[in-house]
Amino acid sequence: MDETIPYDKDANFQFDSKAYLQRYTHPIEALGIQVQFLECWHQFYRDYHQDFDESSSTMLEFGGGPTLWSLISVAPNVSSITFSDYAETNRSEIEIWRDNESGCHDWKPYVEYIVRTLEGNQDPNAVDLRVQELRRKLQNIIFCDAHSEKPLGEMQQKFDVIHTNLCLEIVCEDKDAFYAVFSKFHQYLKPRGYLLCLAALEGSWYLCWNGGGQKWHQLYLQSEDLDTAMARSGFTILYTRIVHPASTNLMSATKKWRFIVARKKD
Ligand SMILES: C[S@@+](CC[C@H](N)C(=O)[O-])C[C@H]1O[C@@H](n2cnc3c(N)ncnc32)[C@H](O)[C@@H]1O
């Protein structure tokens, strides 16, 4: 078993967004596992796009950190995106990107990879158009707290799809807390809405980036724990993929990742 780092809820307010974003500055060819995550989101929207009406469908990113990588495949399929995170520094990174302010993170290599390589779109303007579309559709950037009875505060909206990536295993102290968050997602999904979840397995710490810093708590999960979480909270798993690290993983003790597409039971 890996070394265990105590969970500290308040430490998340000091999330080092700029350091974390260094994970997302590597050339796309060097992304390794990250490319497989991009494929997961891309394949979902390729295979299920008929279930989304671009003029009315809505999407929630829960615990997005300072990142936009899972939203690039979403943008053409929905009318608006609500982005949420606990840490103000992370929400601020997303705001400065949306408003195209100086110092914002450069997500263009990710957009290029998804649009050109995964979607096969060679239109010379396609990449810039996707960036503009994502900026336009990124309409709400809000606080969330997985442990609150109302994780999105007063927001009552129901979404067609929710993404949560590499988040709940970080913010939950134990498995009961982890299972409880999935049940809370129900209130934010339309009937038969989709939940896309990417979780790190079999590790109990992670680093903000591979240059170092403190080790952060990560709940030690096994693949079956995600089955339990989905079953207990009324989700049917439609698709799942295990992603193995291509090489030594310097940023966490994680042994593998699991991507799940689940659907809310009526
Ligand atoms: C490892 S980061 C994951 C970021 C991003 N989803 C990604 O794919 O890289 C974990 C995120 O959980 C957020 N977080 C911390 N406490 C939280 C809470 N109580 N509720 C929801 N999110 C929380 C942090 O601010 C951080 O952005």
The ligand as a MOL file (V3000), in Angstrom:
LIG
                    3D

  0  0  0     0  0            999 V3000
M  V30 BEGIN CTAB
M  V30 COUNTS 27 29 0 0 0
M  V30 BEGIN ATOM
M  V30 1 C -6.3570 17.0420 -9.0670 0
M  V30 2 S -7.3680 18.4310 -9.3410 0 CHG=1
M  V30 3 C -8.2450 17.9290 -10.7850 0
M  V30 4 C -8.4140 19.0690 -11.7370 0
M  V30 5 C -8.9820 18.7140 -13.1150 0
M  V30 6 N -10.3080 18.1180 -13.0360 0
M  V30 7 C -8.0700 17.8900 -13.9930 0
M  V30 8 O -8.5990 17.0700 -14.7780 0
M  V30 9 O -6.8530 18.0410 -13.9700 0 CHG=-1
M  V30 10 C -8.5780 18.3050 -8.0450 0
M  V30 11 C -9.5550 19.4590 -7.9960 0
M  V30 12 O -10.4990 19.2730 -6.9340 0
M  V30 13 C -10.8590 20.5690 -6.4740 0
M  V30 14 N -11.5010 20.4770 -5.1390 0
M  V30 15 C -10.9060 20.5700 -3.9380 0
M  V30 16 N -11.8180 20.4670 -2.9490 0
M  V30 17 C -13.0200 20.2990 -3.5500 0
M  V30 18 C -14.3490 20.1440 -3.0600 0
M  V30 19 N -14.6300 20.1480 -1.7470 0
M  V30 20 N -15.3390 20.0100 -3.9740 0
M  V30 21 C -15.0720 20.0050 -5.3000 0
M  V30 22 N -13.8270 20.1480 -5.8200 0
M  V30 23 C -12.8200 20.3010 -4.9620 0
M  V30 24 C -9.5330 21.3100 -6.4390 0
M  V30 25 O -9.7190 22.7040 -6.3860 0
M  V30 26 C -8.8980 20.8040 -7.7390 0
M  V30 27 O -9.2040 21.6530 -8.7970 0
M  V30 END ATOM
M  V30 BEGIN BOND
M  V30 1 1 1 2
M  V30 2 1 2 3
M  V30 3 1 2 10
M  V30 4 1 3 4
M  V30 5 1 4 5
M  V30 6 1 5 6
M  V30 7 1 5 7
M  V30 8 2 7 8
M  V30 9 1 7 9
M  V30 10 1 10 11
M  V30 11 1 11 12
M  V30 12 1 11 26
M  V30 13 1 12 13
M  V30 14 1 13 14
M  V30 15 1 13 24
M  V30 16 1 14 15
M  V30 17 1 14 23
M  V30 18 2 15 16
M  V30 19 1 16 17
M  V30 20 1 17 18
M  V30 21 2 17 23
M  V30 22 1 18 19
M  V30 23 2 18 20
M  V30 24 1 20 21
M  V30 25 2 21 22
M  V30 26 1 22 23
M  V30 27 1 24 25
M  V30 28 1 24 26
M  V30 29 1 26 27
M  V30 END BOND
M  V30 END CTAB
M  END
